[in-house]
């Protein structure tokens, strides 16, 4: 038997099953016996052949550095600029694509103050074996609303439990982030009714998503047809945010009065 073929045999009282696998076949793992093909990639072999100047282990380390020091940190809107390329784009469940300037504005919500006990709960960092300059990982964001949100909304002391998300950072050859994506993996989890980002936060705090028909239609759009949110969308979002702020603050004041 050749060196790259492994045979395992399992015997029971009534049946005998034999499985053969060939681990390396042009960067793919092949399964025999006509059981179909998973086209499973041999990640280790492919990543060793990566032509990207930043090698996989260093790219994962760079990803964690950017997340910790530029994106998932206090006052991220003041610190993330140098880490982003000029053609940077951010894509998420509802928002996106948005450019570097709009993304920095987006970070001014400063969730660290609103959720001081927040935990990003990240795991599974891996380099894409088909896109060598991209790192994927998973996250399940959690926290308690005990501080001012967006400098307007008083603490509600409610728990926030986002659904699991699949996140990625794509890098340029000089180590700048050119794309940041963040998408919900399972809408049935958490307490945000399947939403992430700002909408997810407000759903957890007891508010409804604004103009859901518009949002759902936007989600159904082909990614390449999406564009920067227009004036009409931003105006409606501003009115919704103002209404939600007032309503949430009234509930917080009422709850505080009942406790006293």
Buried (B, 14 or more C-beta within 10 A) or exposed (E): EEEEEEEEEEEEEEEEEEEEBBBEEEBBBBBEEEEEEEEEBBBEBBBEEBEBEBBBEEBBBBBBEBBEEBBBBEEBBEBBBEBBBEEBBBBBBBBBBBBBEBBBEBBEBBBBBBBEEBEBEBEEBBBBBEEBBBBBBBBBBBBBBBBEBBEEBBBBEBEBBBBBBBBBBBBBEEBBBBBBBBEBEEBEBBBBBBBBBBBBBBBBBEBEBBBEEBBEEBEEEEEEEBEEBEEEBEEBBEEBBEEBBEBBBEBBEEEEEEEE
